[in-house]
Amino acid sequence: MSKLYKKSGVDVIKTDKLISQALKFIKSSHNDKVLGNKLGFSAEYRVNKDVTLCAATDGVGTKAILAAELNDYKGIGQDLVAMCSNDLLCNKAKPLFFLDYFACSSIKSKQYTEILRSIADACKKINCSLIGGETAEMPSLYKGNHFDIAGFLIGIKERYKTLKVTSGDLIFGIKSSGFHSNGFSLIRKIISKNKINIKRATFNKQKLSNLIMRPTRLYHRYINNYDFKYIKTLSHITGGGVYSNFKRSIPKGTKFDLNIMKLPKEYDFIKDNINISNLELMEIFNCGIGMIFVINKKHYKRFIKRNLFSLIGEIKS
């Protein structure tokens, strides 16, 4: 495993311990309407017997640094919305409204306008309302064009019959639009270590910057409410890669086979610049699959002919 991104076992144990400690006082604030965050994607809150709200929050990570260095903000707002809405989708929730938080050194017209327009455009694509937000100028914390953004999304969930994951179920993947918003600390280290001019470099006959900054896909546009009746579980493939995110959506100890044989061409950029195995890539990136879901095999025909959908595995006994 490359030293560029290797995390020690001590770091992981320390983080898990801190989270476990934090959950004790976090849960002390809950009432009986809190249904929790069982999947680790978005949290649920029961308003009454018929209405359940789901909430998700996220950012775009260090992709924001590249956006600032490239002065390219046209897609970063969609990244923000998608990171939240795709998590909400895992709980079978429909987006209702979104709020954003934008922090910078000082307001710059192009940056501010393009980021907010990108957020609003992404919200419209999934029939979600951008109803508010917060803007903060902090020159002592942010320098030059550097900024950070966070998003907060509320959705509503209908009552669906719980479908048990069983042996023979099929695992489907929906194609990603690129790196999405994960693994950018590694991408930036590769760029820095190899002294790559990100503004001028090309890869596979296109500008490298366009490839890297391609916005995250909005999966609510590909899965509808009626599909939820047939889908058993969904998982958004973000930080931690394919296997760890998929495991969050299925019962602990469930055995499965995943077959992602051919990585998209953009992963050659990573492999050309660092010694890394496909397995290691799958621990960091989405590897071409941004959303995974499980269905009974009798519903195979309902999904297999859809654009971007593919069969990638099976639940084992």
C-alpha positions as a printed NumPy array, in Angstrom:
array([[  0.   ,   0.   ,   0.   ],
       [  1.346,   3.41 ,  -0.911],
       [  2.71 ,   5.653,   1.83 ],
       [  0.811,   8.495,   0.169],
       [ -2.44 ,   7.402,   1.729],
       [ -1.732,   4.575,   4.164],
       [ -3.599,   4.918,   7.459],
       [ -2.244,   3.103,  10.487],
       [ -4.354,   0.693,  12.515],
       [ -3.758,   2.933,  15.532],
       [ -5.378,   5.89 ,  13.714],
       [ -8.456,   3.828,  12.836],
       [ -8.81 ,   2.458,  16.387],
       [ -8.419,   5.957,  17.838],
       [-11.08 ,   7.372,  15.495],
       [-13.512,   4.54 ,  16.262],
       [-12.992,   5.083,  19.989],
       [-13.67 ,   8.824,  19.695],
       [-16.858,   8.19 ,  17.703],
       [-18.013,   5.634,  20.261],
       [-17.431,   8.12 ,  23.074],
       [-19.193,  10.916,  21.182],
       [-22.258,   8.755,  20.504],
       [-22.9  ,   8.474,  24.244],
       [-23.58 ,  12.192,  24.683],
       [-25.078,  12.606,  21.202],
       [-27.736,   9.993,  21.957],
       [-28.538,  11.702,  25.251],
       [-30.197,  14.454,  23.155],
       [-32.545,  12.022,  21.373],
       [-36.25 ,  11.51 ,  21.987],
       [-38.478,   8.602,  20.975],
       [-39.035,  10.082,  17.497],
       [-35.389,   9.66 ,  16.52 ],
       [-35.068,   6.476,  14.461],
       [-31.322,   6.84 ,  14.232],
       [-28.749,   6.479,  11.493],
       [-28.703,   2.706,  11.092],
       [-27.139,   2.692,   7.637],
       [-24.67 ,   5.471,   8.335],
       [-25.887,   7.464,   5.323],
       [-28.722,   9.691,   6.576],
       [-30.682,   9.896,   9.82 ],
       [-34.434,   9.397,  10.274],
       [-36.924,  11.242,  12.471],
       [-40.537,  10.063,  12.806],
       [-42.995,  12.977,  12.773],
       [-46.059,  10.702,  13.073],
       [-47.119,   7.205,  12.014],
       [-47.292,   8.274,   8.356],
       [-44.437,  10.752,   8.01 ],
       [-40.722,  10.177,   8.485],
       [-38.143,  12.852,   7.741],
       [-34.573,  12.063,   6.73 ],
       [-31.599,  14.397,   7.131],
       [-28.122,  14.368,   5.608],
       [-25.148,  16.705,   5.784],
       [-21.825,  16.663,   3.943],
       [-19.168,  18.698,   2.174],
       [-16.919,  18.245,  -0.848],
       [-13.633,  17.65 ,   0.983],
       [-10.351,  18.768,  -0.523],
       [-11.884,  18.921,  -3.985],
       [-12.662,  22.502,  -2.914],
       [ -8.92 ,  23.245,  -2.881],
       [ -8.538,  22.147,  -6.509],
       [-11.615,  24.172,  -7.472],
       [ -9.986,  27.273,  -5.956],
       [ -6.623,  26.601,  -7.626],
       [ -8.311,  26.096, -11.006],
       [-10.778,  28.951, -10.479],
       [-13.436,  26.479, -11.618],
       [-16.677,  26.417,  -9.633],
       [-19.272,  25.376, -12.213],
       [-19.744,  21.844, -10.838],
       [-18.702,  22.044,  -7.197],
       [-22.226,  22.99 ,  -6.072],
       [-23.613,  19.831,  -7.676],
       [-20.932,  17.868,  -5.823],
       [-22.255,  19.337,  -2.583],
       [-25.909,  18.587,  -3.296],
       [-25.143,  15.096,  -4.601],
       [-23.061,  14.108,  -1.596],
       [-26.096,  14.844,   0.576],
       [-28.896,  13.687,  -1.742],
       [-27.208,  10.389,  -2.629],
       [-26.948,   9.617,   1.096],
       [-30.631,  10.462,   1.476],
       [-31.459,   8.101,  -1.387],
       [-29.989,   5.2  ,   0.6  ],
       [-32.823,   5.701,   3.1  ],
       [-35.375,   5.761,   0.233],
       [-36.176,   9.411,   0.913],
       [-37.331,  12.127,  -1.484],
       [-35.451,  15.467,  -1.187],
       [-37.516,  18.396,   0.084],
       [-35.223,  21.329,   0.843],
       [-31.536,  22.185,   1.028],
       [-29.434,  24.713,   2.941],
       [-25.813,  25.606,   2.267],
       [-22.915,  27.03 ,   4.245],
       [-20.186,  28.898,   2.354],
       [-17.012,  30.155,   4.055],
       [-14.189,  32.152,   2.436],
       [-11.609,  34.853,   3.073],
       [-13.714,  37.507,   1.328],
       [-16.608,  37.421,  -1.132],
       [-15.438,  37.23 ,  -4.75 ],
       [-18.172,  37.766,  -7.332],
       [-17.322,  34.956,  -9.797],
       [-16.623,  32.372,  -7.119],
       [-19.676,  33.182,  -4.999],
       [-22.103,  33.411,  -7.918],
       [-20.925,  30.259,  -9.712],
       [-20.983,  28.141,  -6.561],
       [-24.496,  29.244,  -5.573],
       [-25.764,  28.842,  -9.139],
       [-24.299,  25.346,  -9.246],
       [-26.046,  24.46 ,  -5.965],
       [-29.369,  25.86 ,  -7.176],
       [-29.135,  24.101, -10.558],
       [-28.423,  20.761,  -8.856],
       [-31.368,  21.234,  -6.51 ],
       [-33.656,  21.836,  -9.476],
       [-32.482,  18.622, -11.137],
       [-33.828,  16.569,  -8.216],
       [-36.914,  18.722,  -7.526],
       [-35.466,  20.095,  -4.31 ],
       [-35.74 ,  23.69 ,  -3.016],
       [-32.722,  25.716,  -1.923],
       [-34.43 ,  27.616,   0.909],
       [-31.568,  29.208,   2.809],
       [-27.943,  29.209,   3.823],
       [-25.118,  31.072,   5.5  ],
       [-22.112,  32.948,   4.136],
       [-19.092,  33.655,   6.331],
       [-16.012,  35.771,   5.604],
       [-13.019,  34.625,   7.682],
       [ -9.754,  36.064,   6.297],
       [ -7.826,  34.749,   9.309],
       [ -8.814,  31.173,   8.377],
       [ -9.014,  31.179,   4.553],
       [ -6.441,  32.689,   2.189],
       [ -6.831,  33.863,  -1.415],
       [ -9.465,  31.895,  -3.329],
       [ -9.663,  29.112,  -0.772],
       [-13.109,  28.321,   0.612],
       [-15.202,  25.56 ,   2.108],
       [-18.824,  24.553,   1.612],
       [-21.223,  22.297,   3.487],
       [-24.768,  21.242,   2.781],
       [-27.813,  20.209,   4.796],
       [-30.647,  18.311,   3.141],
       [-34.049,  17.272,   4.493],
       [-36.197,  14.676,   2.746],
       [-39.395,  12.725,   3.322],
       [-39.742,   8.96 ,   3.383],
       [-42.822,   6.932,   2.574],
       [-43.62 ,   3.721,   4.404],
       [-42.103,   0.748,   2.599],
       [-42.192,  -2.906,   3.516],
       [-38.808,  -4.041,   4.798],
       [-37.271,  -6.493,   2.326],
       [-34.836,  -9.021,   3.761],
       [-31.499,  -9.573,   1.992],
       [-31.202, -13.287,   1.172],
       [-28.958, -15.686,  -0.719],
       [-29.332, -15.369,  -4.491],
       [-30.224, -11.679,  -4.442],
       [-28.584,  -9.642,  -7.19 ],
       [-26.258,  -6.675,  -6.668],
       [-26.602,  -3.841,  -9.181],
       [-24.337,  -0.865,  -9.67 ],
       [-25.062,   2.522, -11.228],
       [-22.166,   4.083, -13.099],
       [-20.424,   7.069, -11.537],
       [-19.51 ,  10.225, -13.434],
       [-15.875,  10.087, -12.344],
       [-14.051,  10.46 ,  -9.035],
       [-17.038,  12.323,  -7.533],
       [-15.839,  14.026,  -4.313],
       [-13.652,  11.358,  -2.742],
       [ -9.968,  10.529,  -2.785],
       [ -8.905,  14.084,  -3.565],
       [ -6.237,  14.216,  -0.867],
       [ -4.511,  11.393,  -2.752],
       [ -5.174,  12.996,  -6.152],
       [ -3.686,  16.293,  -4.948],
       [ -0.613,  14.528,  -3.534],
       [ -0.082,  12.763,  -6.868],
       [ -0.34 ,  16.096,  -8.69 ],
       [  2.102,  17.723,  -6.264],
       [  4.626,  14.862,  -6.106],
       [  4.75 ,  14.466,  -9.89 ],
       [  4.796,  18.253, -10.474],
       [  1.789,  18.005, -12.811],
       [  0.552,  21.306, -14.218],
       [ -3.131,  20.676, -13.602],
       [ -4.181,  23.646, -15.749],
       [ -2.315,  22.443, -18.844],
       [ -2.074,  18.649, -18.489],
       [ -4.152,  16.339, -20.656],
       [ -5.207,  12.728, -20.166],
       [ -6.927,  10.408, -22.623],
       [ -7.306,  13.28 , -25.136],
       [ -9.055,  15.638, -22.71 ],
       [ -8.013,  18.263, -20.195],
       [ -7.018,  16.599, -16.944],
       [ -8.742,  19.349, -14.978],
       [-12.083,  18.608, -16.695],
       [-11.729,  14.918, -15.903],
       [-10.902,  15.484, -12.253],
       [-13.496,  18.207, -11.615],
       [-16.424,  16.378, -13.242],
       [-19.319,  16.748, -10.752],
       [-20.88 ,  13.947,  -8.74 ],
       [-23.86 ,  12.197, -10.307],
       [-27.323,  12.833,  -8.785],
       [-28.791,   9.349,  -8.409],
       [-32.33 ,  10.495,  -7.61 ],
       [-32.565,  11.117, -11.358],
       [-32.149,   7.379, -12.041],
       [-34.137,   5.73 ,  -9.246],
       [-37.791,   6.672,  -8.649],
       [-40.205,   6.128,  -5.766],
       [-41.805,   3.132,  -7.458],
       [-38.398,   1.435,  -7.693],
       [-38.133,   1.52 ,  -3.894],
       [-40.756,  -1.237,  -3.689],
       [-38.322,  -3.611,  -5.394],
       [-34.999,  -2.425,  -3.957],
       [-33.886,  -4.028,  -0.704],
       [-30.918,  -1.812,   0.183],
       [-28.916,   1.023,  -1.373],
       [-25.402,   2.258,  -0.659],
       [-23.697,   5.462,  -1.783],
       [-20.049,   4.758,  -2.677],
       [-18.032,   7.564,  -1.117],
       [-14.992,   7.753,   1.19 ],
       [-13.816,   4.28 ,   2.147],
       [-14.511,   2.89 ,  -1.296],
       [-16.721,   0.16 ,  -2.685],
       [-16.595,  -2.655,  -0.145],
       [-16.868,  -0.697,   3.113],
       [-19.806,   1.402,   1.89 ],
       [-21.676,  -1.58 ,   0.481],
       [-21.246,  -3.501,   3.745],
       [-22.983,  -0.66 ,   5.599],
       [-26.225,  -1.387,   3.75 ],
       [-26.468,  -5.159,   4.336],
       [-26.739,  -7.25 ,   7.528],
       [-23.424,  -7.823,   9.299],
       [-21.761, -11.045,   8.22 ],
       [-23.624, -11.28 ,   4.899],
       [-21.468, -12.972,   2.26 ],
       [-21.354, -11.61 ,  -1.263],
       [-19.394, -11.601,  -4.494],
       [-18.629,  -8.35 ,  -6.311],
       [-17.253,  -8.372,  -9.825],
       [-15.894,  -5.013, -10.949],
       [-13.406,  -6.263, -13.485],
       [-12.579,  -3.23 , -15.597],
       [-11.895,   0.138, -14.041],
       [-12.831,   3.295, -15.988],
       [-10.063,   4.903, -18.02 ],
       [ -9.556,   7.753, -15.52 ],
       [ -8.069,   5.301, -13.019],
       [ -5.1  ,   4.863, -15.329],
       [ -4.141,   8.396, -14.269],
       [ -3.852,   7.163, -10.671],
       [ -2.083,   3.915, -11.561],
       [  0.337,   5.643, -13.949],
       [  1.542,   7.909, -11.154],
       [  1.538,   5.69 ,  -8.07 ],
       [  2.121,   2.018,  -7.299],
       [ -1.343,   0.915,  -6.224],
       [ -3.427,  -2.239,  -6.662],
       [ -7.058,  -2.452,  -7.804],
       [ -8.036,  -3.641,  -4.332],
       [ -6.418,  -0.586,  -2.769],
       [ -8.2  ,   1.663,  -5.268],
       [-11.489,   0.097,  -4.209],
       [-10.733,   1.086,  -0.611],
       [-10.549,   4.776,  -1.593],
       [-12.582,   5.494,  -4.742],
       [-15.937,   4.498,  -6.24 ],
       [-14.061,   2.754,  -9.107],
       [-16.781,   3.601, -11.606],
       [-19.775,   2.64 ,  -9.437],
       [-21.398,   5.489,  -7.503],
       [-24.479,   3.689,  -6.151],
       [-25.063,   0.007,  -5.36 ],
       [-28.409,  -1.661,  -4.64 ],
       [-29.732,  -5.156,  -3.942],
       [-32.843,  -6.761,  -5.475],
       [-34.536, -10.132,  -5.704],
       [-33.368, -11.84 ,  -8.896],
       [-36.945, -11.975, -10.226],
       [-36.756,  -8.188, -10.754],
       [-33.625,  -8.431, -12.91 ],
       [-35.374,  -7.33 , -16.122],
       [-36.785,  -4.211, -14.469],
       [-33.32 ,  -2.71 , -14.049],
       [-30.848,  -4.373, -16.419],
       [-31.826,  -2.428, -19.56 ],
       [-31.513,   0.999, -17.944],
       [-28.75 ,   3.317, -19.007],
       [-25.782,   3.275, -16.576],
       [-27.093,   0.192, -14.694],
       [-25.153,  -3.082, -14.578],
       [-25.166,  -6.357, -12.662],
       [-22.018,  -6.448, -10.529],
       [-22.533,  -9.24 ,  -8.011],
       [-24.653, -11.602,  -5.956],
       [-25.505, -12.252,  -2.311],
       [-24.151, -15.662,  -1.248],
       [-25.434, -18.166,   1.317]])
